[in-house]
C-alpha cells in the first residue's frame, strides 16, 4: 500500500528577470510556492534520504532565477514543475508564482498543476 505526502515550499521570494515590458529587464521580486505530492511504497523511515527533500526545489529555483530570465510566469512555472517532476516519487506538483511589485495594491501571478507522464 502506497503512502502519499505533500511536501511544501511556501513563499520563497527570489529576484528574477521576468516579464515582457522594458521596465522588467531588471530582476524583480517574485514569490514562488510549490506543493509536491509524493508517493512512497510505505511510511518512510525517519531519514531525509528516504523522502523528497525540499532543499533541491529551493536550490533549483534559485538557480533558475540566477541563470536566465523568463518572458512569462507560465514559462517559469513550467520550469519549476519540470524540476520537481524529475524525481519519480513526485506524482503531482502545484506551482504558483506571484510578481510582488507590479501594482501597489495587488500581486499578479500564475499557477499550474502537472502530473508525471502516465499519471
GILINCOR-V623862 format. One record per backbone hydrogen bond with DSSP energy under -1.0 kcal/mol. NH is the residue of the N-H (numbers start at 1). CO is the residue of the C=O. If there is no record, write none. Layout:
BEGIN
{{NH & CO} {NH & CO}}
END
This chain:
BEGIN
{{3 & 40} {5 & 38} {7 & 36} {9 & 34} {12 & 32} {14 & 30} {16 & 28} {19 & 70} {24 & 21} {25 & 22} {28 & 16} {30 & 14} {31 & 98} {32 & 12} {33 & 96} {34 & 9} {35 & 94} {36 & 7} {37 & 92} {38 & 5} {39 & 89} {40 & 3} {47 & 45} {50 & 47} {51 & 48} {56 & 53} {58 & 54} {59 & 55} {60 & 56} {61 & 57} {62 & 58} {63 & 59} {64 & 60} {65 & 61} {66 & 62} {67 & 63} {68 & 64} {70 & 17} {76 & 72} {77 & 73} {78 & 74} {79 & 75} {80 & 76} {81 & 77} {82 & 78} {83 & 79} {84 & 80} {85 & 81} {87 & 84} {90 & 87} {91 & 37} {92 & 37} {93 & 114} {94 & 35} {95 & 112} {96 & 33} {97 & 110} {98 & 31} {99 & 108} {100 & 29} {108 & 99} {110 & 97} {112 & 95} {114 & 93} {116 & 91} {119 & 116}}
END
